Amino acid sequence: MAMPANEIEALIRSALPDAQVTIEDLAGDGDHYAATVVSESFRGVSRVRQHQIVYAALQGRMGGELHALALQTSAP
């Protein structure tokens, strides 16, 4: 089952309202995405923790509805 890019973006924005989110469908199949997430919430936070925050925002959909997500995260 594929997950639309706008749903991924909405979940991330729900958890990080100030985030600038860019989603790219890498394979055109709705299962393989790249996301760039820029949020002030990431300032001073390790890259690993930034990714954990984004994965938590996806509410367990990784590995199910969403097969693959390449992440780039940063503070503005």
PyMOL commands that set and color helices and strands:
alter all, ss='L'
color gray80, all
select helices_A, chain A and resi 5-15+40-42+47-57
alter helices_A, ss='H'
color red, helices_A
select strands_A, chain A and resi 20-25+32-38+68-74
alter strands_A, ss='S'
color yellow, strands_A
deselect
rebuild
show_as cartoon
